[in-house]
Amino acid sequence: MTARLIDGKAAALDIRRRVAEVVAAFRTRTGRSPGLATILVGEDPASAVYVRSKGKATGEAGMEGFSHQLTESTSEAQLLDLVERLNADDQVDGILVQLPLPKHIDTDRVIAAIDPAKDVDGFHPVNAGRLATGLDALIPCTPFGCLHLLKQELGSIAGKDAVVIGRSNIVGKPMAMLLIGESATVTIAHSKTRDLPDVVRRADIVIAAVGRPEMVRGDWIKPGAVVIDVGINRVPAAEDGKTRLVGDVAFDEAAKVASAITPVPGGVGPLTIAMLLRNTVVAAHRRSGLADPQAL
């Protein structure tokens, strides 16, 4: 058996097309475009690539982009001052502070300073609490993208056994909340979980978000399970000294057992940016007193 490849690129393109249509309608109705402000502190190459790709996608969707590039030496007070100014700016509907931040800046304090109504990453404690209690929230983009792929693949996931490997505030915990909201039976596994392979083998749905290259082996996967691999890890290639990208799942092994699986790259990654655009448009509607767009 060979697993079906879950095409994250195609799913993301569909969402981005619908976002662009909603943006055009919003502009006609309000006389302005939704606005997304991005903040990058320092020179981390991967972060710079992410921010550029987000800026490009923002423009392609017809939204306004406000890019703020700050030096590594920027103080926490200076960053908080910028966040406060963006909170007060009516042209800005979404604020994204690219993580990780330099070590001298308190990440939790910066996230908590963002207006929850503009927190398009969904990391603010208010949005995390609303998600956990089943209220409308701005949902973290990566787990929201995973849920979209799962529902596209399976339809209803009610009653399915799901294992989330990883307990981060960015992916693991919100992913579990989303799955519970869809009436799945959810286990959050992590580095201290006993007999982790046996725990994973029970799952109809496996979400791997642990940040360890190819940790989840093929014999951990229940035959016919759906595997969503959130990991993106650079490892040395076998011969030429270059690096290659791999997920948290040993793809070739798992693909022989699973019914469907996301590749790395081209699986979850494209959905993260698509859901960021979706969140920004939703935030713009809510801030303008409009109902959430039905198309999204």
N, C-alpha and C positions, 0 to 999 in steps of 0.2 A: 504494500500500500504506500502511495506517495501523497503527502498532504497537499491540499489546495493552497496556493499562495494567496494571501490576503493583500490586495493591492492598495496600499495606503496612498500612493500618488494619485490614483484615479479617484478615490474617495475624497481626498483633499481638494482636487480640482473641482469636483462637483460642489463642495461646500463654498469654495471661493467664488465660483460662478454665481451661486445664489446670494452670497454676501454682496457682490457687486450690484446685483439687481436691487437688493434692499437698500444699499447705499444711494443709488440713483433715485429711488422713490423717496427716501428720507430727505435728500437734497431738494427735490421738488417741493416737498411738504414744508420744510423748515427754512429753506434758503441758505443752508450751509451743509458742509460735509462732516461726518464724524471725524474726530481728531484723536490720534494716538501719539503720546509722547514717550520716547525711549530714552533711558539714561544709561550710559556706559561709563564706568569708572575704571581707569587704568588701561593697560595695553594687552590684556589677555587675547591671544589670536583667535581662539575658538569663540570667545564671547563676541569679538568684533565681527566674525563671520555671521553669527546668529543675528546680531543687531542689523547688519546690512541686509540680510535676507528678509527680516521682518519689515524693514523700511521699504524694500522693493515690493513686497507683497501688499503693504499698505497703499502704496501708490497705484498698483495695478487694480486694486479694489475700488479706486476712486475716493479714498479717504485722505485726509490731511495728515502728514507725518511731521513731528517735531522732534528732531534728534539732538540730544545733549551729550557731548563727549567731554568727560572730565578727566583730569590727570590723576595718576596714581596717588599723588600727594594731597588730593582733595580731602578736607577734613570732614568728619561726620556732621559738624554744624553746618558747613557749606552745602552738603548734600541734602540735609533736612530742610534748609532754607529753600533750595530749588524745588523740592517736593511740595513745600507749602505754597510756593508761587504757582506751581502747576495745579494744585488742588483748587486754587482760586481762579484759574483761567477758564473762562466759559467756552473757549474754543477746543479745550482738551477734554475728551470723554474718557480716555484710558491712559493710565500711567504704568509703564513697565520699567522696573529697575532690574537691569541684567545682573544675574547672579553667576558666580560668586563675587562678592565685594571684597576689597582689600581687607586684611586682617585687623586694621586699626578701626574699622567701622563696624558697629553693632547691627548686623543684618536684621534681627528681630525688631529693633527700634525703628529702622528705616521702613520696613514693611508696615508696621503699626501706624506710621505717620501718614501713609497714603489714605486718601478719602476712600472708604469702602465702596462707594458708588463708582469710583474710577479704577478700582483694583482689578484690572482685567487679567492678571495672573491668578486671581482667586486665592491669594496667600494670606490676606488680612484675617486676623482672628474672628472678626465679625462674619466674613464670608465662610470661613471654616466652620463656625458654629451654626450658621444658617444651613449649610449643607448637611451637617451632622444631625440636625433636628428636622430635616425634610422641608425647609422653607426655601423660597426662591433665593438663589445666590449666584454670584459670578463664580464659575466652577474652574478649578485649575485645568489648564489647557491639555496637558498630556493625558491624564486619566479620562477627561471628557472625550478626547480622541479615541482612546482605547474602547470606551463604552460604545461609541459610534460604530467602530469596526465590529465589535461583538454583536451588536443588534443587527447590523447589516448582514452578518454571517449566519446568525442563529434565529433572528426574529426575537421571540420572547426568550428571556433567560431566567424566568421565574422557576424556582425549584431546583435550578442547577447548582451543583457543588462547585464553588470557585475558591481557588487558593491564590492569594496575593503574596508574592515573595518580596519582602521589603516593606518597611514601615515609616518611610519618610513622610514629612508633611507635604512634600511636593507631589509625590505619586502614590505611595502605598496607602496612607490613611484615607485621602480623598477617594482613591479607587475603591477601597472597601465600602465607603459610604455610598458611592454611586451604585455598586452592585447590590447592597442591601436595599437601596431604594427601588431596585428592579426585582426585588423578592428572591434574589439568589441566597444560598446558604454559604456564608463567607468565613474563611480562615485566613488570618494574617500570619504569615510565617516570616522568620527572620533568623539572624545568626545564632540565636540561642534556642531555636526550635529543636526538639529532640526528634530523631529519626525523620529528618526533613524529606528524604526521598519517598518514604512511605506516606507522609502527609500529602505530598504532591501527587502520588499515584491515585489518590481518591478523587482527584478533581476532574470535573467535566470541562472546566475553564482554568487555565494557568496564566497568571499575569506575572512575568518575571521583571522585577525592577530593583535589582540588588547591587548593580554596578560591579559585578565580577565576571570576567570573560568566560563564556561557555560553561558556567557553573552547573546549570540544569542539564542533565544528561538525558539521552534518549530513553534509557530504561527507567527514568523517573515518570515518564508520561503514560497516562492511561490510554489504551488504544481508543482512537476516535475523539480524543480531547481537542479543544481549540486552544492554541498557544499564542499569546500576545507577548512579544519580546520588546520590552521598553529599553533594554540596555543598549548602549553604544560605546564600545571600548576599542581603543587602538592597541593592537598587538603587533609584534614583529612578524613580517612575512617569512616564509620558510627559507628562502634562498637569497633574494636580492637585497636584503637589508631594509627594504621599505616597510611601512606599516600597512596593516589592513584593518578594516572595521569589522568587528564581530559583536554579537549581542550577548545577553546573559544566558542564552540557551545554545547548546551544541546543535546547530541548525540541521546539519546533515543527518544526525542520529534521530532527532525529534521528528523530522519530516517523514521518517519511515513509519512512525507510529501515530502521529496526530492526524485528525481529519482536515485541519486547516492551521496555518501558521503564518505569522508576519515575518518577512525578510528583514535583514539589517544590512545596508540601509534600504529605504523605500517602503518601510512598514508604518510604524507609529510616527516617525519624525515629521513627515509632511502634514500630519493631522494636527500637530502642536501649533504650527503657525496658522493653519486654517481656523482652529478654534480660538486663537487669539483675535483674529479678525472678527469672528462671530461674536465674541464677548464684547469687543469694542462697539460694534453696531448695537448690540443689546443695551449696553451701558448708555449709548447716545439716546436711544429711544426712551429709556427709563428717566434719564435726566431731563428730557424734553416733555415728560408727562404723557408719553405715547405707550400704547400696549406693545409688548414684545412682538417682534415680527414673526408671523406664522410660518413663513418660508424657512425659518431656521430652527 
